[in-house]
Amino acid sequence: MRMGRIEFAVAVLASALVTVTGLYLGLTKAGTEAGTFGWVIAVVGGAAFIANLVLRTRLR
């Protein structure tokens, strides 16, 4: 089943928002548990962003 344009846009937007939120927490709350959590969700969001882009190019 192919992913439509709207689904793809929502997936990319959601993963980008997770990445940005994680970067914000990681950079502004450095040295705290919130900062560590921020870096973790930034990595997860970045991986999801890259995965969405790679899958989109392969499913065309």
C-alpha positions as CSV (number, residue, x, y, z in Angstrom):
1,M,0.0,0.0,0.0
2,R,1.4,3.4,-1.0
3,M,1.7,6.3,1.3
4,G,-0.2,9.3,0.1
5,R,1.1,12.9,0.1
6,I,-0.9,14.0,3.2
7,E,0.3,10.9,5.2
8,F,3.9,11.5,4.1
9,A,3.7,15.2,5.0
10,V,2.2,14.5,8.4
11,A,4.8,11.8,9.2
12,V,7.7,14.1,8.2
13,L,6.2,17.1,10.1
14,A,5.7,15.0,13.2
15,S,9.2,13.6,13.2
16,A,10.7,17.0,12.5
17,L,8.7,18.5,15.5
18,V,10.0,15.7,17.7
19,T,13.5,16.4,16.6
20,V,13.3,20.1,17.2
21,T,11.6,19.6,20.6
22,G,14.4,17.2,21.6
23,L,17.1,19.6,20.4
24,Y,15.5,22.4,22.4
25,L,15.3,20.4,25.6
26,G,18.8,19.1,25.1
27,L,20.4,22.5,24.5
28,T,18.4,24.5,27.1
29,K,18.3,22.0,29.9
30,A,21.9,20.7,29.7
31,G,23.1,18.6,32.6
32,T,19.6,17.7,33.8
33,E,17.4,14.6,33.2
34,A,15.2,16.7,30.9
35,G,18.3,17.5,28.8
36,T,19.2,13.9,28.5
37,F,15.7,13.0,27.6
38,G,15.8,15.8,25.0
39,W,18.8,14.3,23.3
40,V,17.2,10.9,23.3
41,I,14.1,12.1,21.6
42,A,16.1,14.3,19.2
43,V,18.0,11.1,18.0
44,V,14.7,9.1,17.8
45,G,13.0,12.0,15.9
46,G,16.0,12.4,13.5
47,A,16.0,8.6,12.8
48,A,12.3,8.7,12.1
49,F,12.8,11.7,9.8
50,I,15.5,10.0,7.8
51,A,13.5,6.7,7.7
52,N,10.5,8.6,6.3
53,L,12.6,10.2,3.6
54,V,14.3,6.9,2.7
55,L,11.1,4.9,2.6
56,R,9.4,7.6,0.5
57,T,12.1,7.4,-2.2
58,R,11.9,3.6,-2.2
59,L,8.1,3.4,-2.4
60,R,7.8,5.5,-5.5
